[in-house]
Amino acid sequence: MPAFDVAAIRAQFPILSREVHGKPLVYLDNAATAHKPLAVLDASRRYYEEINANIHRGTHHLSQLATIAHEEARLTVARHLNSPTPDEIIFTSGTTDSINLVASILGRAGRLKPGDEILLSHLEHHSNIVPWQMLCERSGATLHVIPVHDDGTLDLPAFHRLLTERTRVLALTHISNAFGTVNPVRELVAAAKQVGALTLLDGAQAAPHLPIDVQDLDVDFYAFSGHKVYAPTGIGVLYGRYKILDSLPPWRGGGEMIKKVSFSGTTYNNLPFRYEAGTPNIEGAIGLAAALDWINRIGLDALHQHEQSLIRQAAAALSALDGLRLYGPSDRAASLSFNIDGIHHYDLGTLLDQMGIAVRTGHHCCQPLMERFGVTGTIRASFAAYNTTDEVIQLAAAVKKAAAMLR
Ligand SMILES: *Cc1c(COP(=O)(O)O)cnc(C)c1O
């Protein structure tokens, strides 16, 4: 058996055998969401069929089994991120939720004052812009933006100029969802620590493709979504350094996040439960653990090599086409963004869909970045474990055909 058996992987994804508009589905929108393997679907189903109950408060047997499964899922996530303790793993509904959690509690704690600065980059997804703008409105802090070069990489000298003693937070995407740029996050996090800034990485695009080691990155907060790592929708993770999280106030109030409630006052629970008010997405957490186990059985290195090979083939095939412009650096990961001169991304995407090829068109929740490059959007093909060289060839042929029809 070959080291990376893509046929065996595809067989584990029931949705890949369906047709779209009478054509076999070629799914290249993995940066928006990935499909789920049987291992994940089975884990979710088993949860409901065998142990469904609310967690943490029941004395009954099923409640105990559900609690154990939920906390084992937290351990799996902690191991996957090399987090020193599972108490630093907060289950959220996704990356957006995780970043809002951090921005909100920093605001509630009054950690930012007028004159303080939050530094992010021109590559950010709206999820890593808007919560910080809201924090600026609330605190009087100001937002500063690391510019990007024409090849979609960060302007590092500008980063070092923008990073000062006034910088309280560096919030940065690990991999750009729009261009596939892999940021040198370890180096940037280390520089931010030197000036005493808190650091947050948006790992929504990195988690499906790279091993993540929060201790090696030495980052304070790391956020990612389950649905992009082959897990169910509605579950996500916030890793937060214990000392920092423990010094911050709660976010949402409700059940589970308290120690004792009375009308004269309430005391709050320990980490991680303080940040998990209400009944959590139990099935989602269990599905996420199953997805991480599935990824680790394949191995992130093998997965990454496979995806890198596909993206290089796609870049080579597409750049041979007339008037085609690729965005981002040549060593991009997972996502390939392009446009064709004189053709609207939406029109091209619509024709590709008719041929069974699912790509993303538009601004990819990165309007400031699109504006920087003078476009309203791009066409983005993004790759996962189950994509094949044959699909890359189909993509290039379909783009060529669609462009000829639109010219
Ligand atoms: C998808 C994505 C998000 C938002 O994730 P949600 O799952 O929608 O919360 C944030 N940042 C990046 C880089 C993304 O790709």
The ligand as a Tripos MOL2 file, in Angstrom:
@<TRIPOS>MOLECULE
LIG
   15    15     1     0     0
SMALL
NO_CHARGES

@<TRIPOS>ATOM
      1 C1        -12.9030   30.1960    8.5360 C.3       1 LIG1
      2 C2        -12.0050   31.1840    9.1610 C.ar      1 LIG1
      3 C3        -12.3850   31.9220   10.2880 C.ar      1 LIG1
      4 C4        -13.7720   31.8300   10.8880 C.3       1 LIG1
      5 O1        -14.0750   30.5450   11.2850 O.3       1 LIG1
      6 P1        -15.5530   30.1730   11.7430 P.3       1 LIG1
      7 O2        -15.5220   28.6900   11.7760 O.co2     1 LIG1
      8 O3        -16.4720   30.7250   10.6960 O.co2     1 LIG1
      9 O4        -15.7610   30.7960   13.0630 O.co2     1 LIG1
     10 C5        -11.4800   32.7940   10.8400 C.ar      1 LIG1
     11 N1        -10.2470   32.9280   10.3250 N.ar      1 LIG1
     12 C6         -9.8390   32.2360    9.2500 C.ar      1 LIG1
     13 C7         -8.4390   32.4080    8.7670 C.3       1 LIG1
     14 C8        -10.7040   31.3420    8.6300 C.ar      1 LIG1
     15 O5        -10.2940   30.6680    7.5570 O.3       1 LIG1
@<TRIPOS>BOND
     1     1     2 1
     2     2     3 ar
     3     2    14 ar
     4     3     4 1
     5     3    10 ar
     6     4     5 1
     7     5     6 1
     8     6     7 2
     9     6     8 1
    10     6     9 1
    11    10    11 ar
    12    11    12 ar
    13    12    13 1
    14    12    14 ar
    15    14    15 1
@<TRIPOS>SUBSTRUCTURE
     1 LIG1         1 GROUP 0 **** ****
